[in-house]
Amino acid sequence: HNFMETVRKLDASKEWYVGQCNWDNKQRNVLFVQGGGGILMSQPLVARVYPTLNECEKKYVGVYAGDIRIGFCMKDIGVKRPTYDNHFSGDSVGIILGKPGSNA
Protein backbone atom coordinates (compact mmCIF):
# COMPACT_ATOMS: atom_id res chain seq x y z
CA HIS A 1 0.00 0.00 0.00
CA ASN A 2 1.01 3.54 -0.48
CA PHE A 3 -0.49 6.72 0.88
CA MET A 4 -2.61 7.50 -2.20
CA GLU A 5 -4.09 3.99 -2.24
CA THR A 6 -5.15 4.50 1.37
CA VAL A 7 -6.71 7.89 0.64
CA ARG A 8 -8.63 6.53 -2.35
CA LYS A 9 -10.31 3.97 -0.07
CA LEU A 10 -11.69 6.64 2.27
CA ASP A 11 -15.32 7.64 1.74
CA ALA A 12 -15.23 11.41 1.11
CA SER A 13 -18.82 11.76 2.30
CA LYS A 14 -17.99 10.50 5.81
CA GLU A 15 -16.11 12.10 8.67
CA TRP A 16 -12.59 10.87 9.26
CA TYR A 17 -9.53 12.04 11.22
CA VAL A 18 -6.48 10.02 10.19
CA GLY A 19 -2.74 9.97 10.90
CA GLN A 20 -0.12 8.79 13.34
CA CYS A 21 -1.95 8.59 16.66
CA ASN A 22 -0.52 9.41 20.03
CA TRP A 23 -1.82 9.75 23.56
CA ASP A 24 -1.30 12.89 25.62
CA ASN A 25 -1.44 11.91 29.27
CA LYS A 26 0.20 15.09 30.57
CA GLN A 27 -2.62 17.43 29.64
CA ARG A 28 -5.97 15.66 30.09
CA ASN A 29 -5.79 12.27 28.44
CA VAL A 30 -6.66 12.78 24.81
CA LEU A 31 -5.89 10.62 21.79
CA PHE A 32 -4.78 12.80 18.88
CA VAL A 33 -3.11 12.72 15.46
CA GLN A 34 0.45 14.03 15.50
CA GLY A 35 0.96 17.03 13.28
CA GLY A 36 4.54 16.18 12.29
CA GLY A 37 3.50 13.25 10.14
CA GLY A 38 0.43 15.06 8.86
CA ILE A 39 -3.22 15.25 9.83
CA LEU A 40 -5.79 14.08 7.33
CA MET A 41 -9.43 15.14 7.82
CA SER A 42 -12.40 14.76 5.57
CA GLN A 43 -14.24 17.79 4.29
CA PRO A 44 -17.41 16.91 6.27
CA LEU A 45 -15.38 16.79 9.50
CA VAL A 46 -13.60 20.07 8.73
CA ALA A 47 -16.98 21.68 8.03
CA ARG A 48 -18.26 20.50 11.42
CA VAL A 49 -15.21 21.48 13.49
CA TYR A 50 -14.48 24.80 11.75
CA PRO A 51 -17.25 26.81 13.47
CA THR A 52 -15.94 25.70 16.88
CA LEU A 53 -12.25 26.54 16.35
CA ASN A 54 -12.16 30.04 17.86
CA GLU A 55 -13.87 28.90 21.04
CA CYS A 56 -11.81 25.73 21.17
CA GLU A 57 -8.57 27.71 20.80
CA LYS A 58 -9.57 29.88 23.78
CA LYS A 59 -10.64 26.89 25.85
CA TYR A 60 -7.34 25.05 25.33
CA VAL A 61 -4.95 28.01 25.25
CA GLY A 62 -2.77 26.31 27.88
CA VAL A 63 -2.27 23.17 25.81
CA TYR A 64 1.27 23.40 24.48
CA ALA A 65 0.92 21.76 21.04
CA GLY A 66 -1.49 22.56 18.23
CA ASP A 67 -2.00 18.92 17.25
CA ILE A 68 -3.05 18.12 20.82
CA ARG A 69 -5.43 21.11 20.81
CA ILE A 70 -6.97 19.73 17.61
CA GLY A 71 -7.38 16.40 19.42
CA PHE A 72 -9.29 18.17 22.20
CA CYS A 73 -11.44 20.00 19.65
CA MET A 74 -12.26 16.68 17.97
CA LYS A 75 -13.12 15.16 21.34
CA ASP A 76 -15.36 18.15 22.16
CA ILE A 77 -17.43 17.68 19.00
CA GLY A 78 -17.80 13.95 19.64
CA VAL A 79 -15.03 12.34 17.60
CA LYS A 80 -14.25 9.32 19.76
CA ARG A 81 -10.81 8.50 18.40
CA PRO A 82 -8.70 9.13 15.34
CA THR A 83 -7.85 6.40 12.86
CA TYR A 84 -4.25 5.22 12.78
CA ASP A 85 -2.62 4.84 9.37
CA ASN A 86 0.91 3.49 8.92
CA HIS A 87 1.67 5.81 6.00
CA PHE A 88 2.31 8.63 8.44
CA SER A 89 5.71 8.81 10.14
CA GLY A 90 6.31 7.37 13.59
CA ASP A 91 5.92 4.25 15.67
CA SER A 92 2.46 2.95 16.48
CA VAL A 93 3.46 0.12 18.82
CA GLY A 94 1.69 1.67 21.81
CA ILE A 95 -1.56 2.14 19.91
CA ILE A 96 -1.46 -1.34 18.39
CA LEU A 97 -0.82 -2.96 21.79
CA GLY A 98 -3.56 -0.87 23.39
CA LYS A 99 -1.04 1.09 25.45
CA PRO A 100 -1.21 4.62 24.04
CA GLY A 101 1.89 6.63 24.83
CA SER A 102 3.97 3.49 25.27
CA ASN A 103 6.89 2.34 23.19
CA ALA A 104 6.29 -1.32 23.97
C-alpha positions in Angstrom: 0.0 0.0 0.0 1.0 3.5 -0.5 -0.5 6.7 0.9 -2.6 7.5 -2.2 -4.1 4.0 -2.2 -5.2 4.5 1.4 -6.7 7.9 0.6 -8.6 6.5 -2.3 -10.3 4.0 -0.1 -11.7 6.6 2.3 -15.3 7.6 1.7 -15.2 11.4 1.1 -18.8 11.8 2.3 -18.0 10.5 5.8 -16.1 12.1 8.7 -12.6 10.9 9.3 -9.5 12.0 11.2 -6.5 10.0 10.2 -2.7 10.0 10.9 -0.1 8.8 13.3 -2.0 8.6 16.7 -0.5 9.4 20.0 -1.8 9.8 23.6 -1.3 12.9 25.6 -1.4 11.9 29.3 0.2 15.1 30.6 -2.6 17.4 29.6 -6.0 15.7 30.1 -5.8 12.3 28.4 -6.7 12.8 24.8 -5.9 10.6 21.8 -4.8 12.8 18.9 -3.1 12.7 15.5 0.4 14.0 15.5 1.0 17.0 13.3 4.5 16.2 12.3 3.5 13.2 10.1 0.4 15.1 8.9 -3.2 15.2 9.8 -5.8 14.1 7.3 -9.4 15.1 7.8 -12.4 14.8 5.6 -14.2 17.8 4.3 -17.4 16.9 6.3 -15.4 16.8 9.5 -13.6 20.1 8.7 -17.0 21.7 8.0 -18.3 20.5 11.4 -15.2 21.5 13.5 -14.5 24.8 11.7 -17.3 26.8 13.5 -15.9 25.7 16.9 -12.2 26.5 16.4 -12.2 30.0 17.9 -13.9 28.9 21.0 -11.8 25.7 21.2 -8.6 27.7 20.8 -9.6 29.9 23.8 -10.6 26.9 25.9 -7.3 25.0 25.3 -5.0 28.0 25.2 -2.8 26.3 27.9 -2.3 23.2 25.8 1.3 23.4 24.5 0.9 21.8 21.0 -1.5 22.6 18.2 -2.0 18.9 17.2 -3.0 18.1 20.8 -5.4 21.1 20.8 -7.0 19.7 17.6 -7.4 16.4 19.4 -9.3 18.2 22.2 -11.4 20.0 19.6 -12.3 16.7 18.0 -13.1 15.2 21.3 -15.4 18.2 22.2 -17.4 17.7 19.0 -17.8 14.0 19.6 -15.0 12.3 17.6 -14.2 9.3 19.8 -10.8 8.5 18.4 -8.7 9.1 15.3 -7.8 6.4 12.9 -4.2 5.2 12.8 -2.6 4.8 9.4 0.9 3.5 8.9 1.7 5.8 6.0 2.3 8.6 8.4 5.7 8.8 10.1 6.3 7.4 13.6 5.9 4.2 15.7 2.5 2.9 16.5 3.5 0.1 18.8 1.7 1.7 21.8 -1.6 2.1 19.9 -1.5 -1.3 18.4 -0.8 -3.0 21.8 -3.6 -0.9 23.4 -1.0 1.1 25.5 -1.2 4.6 24.0 1.9 6.6 24.8 4.0 3.5 25.3 6.9 2.3 23.2 6.3 -1.3 24.0 
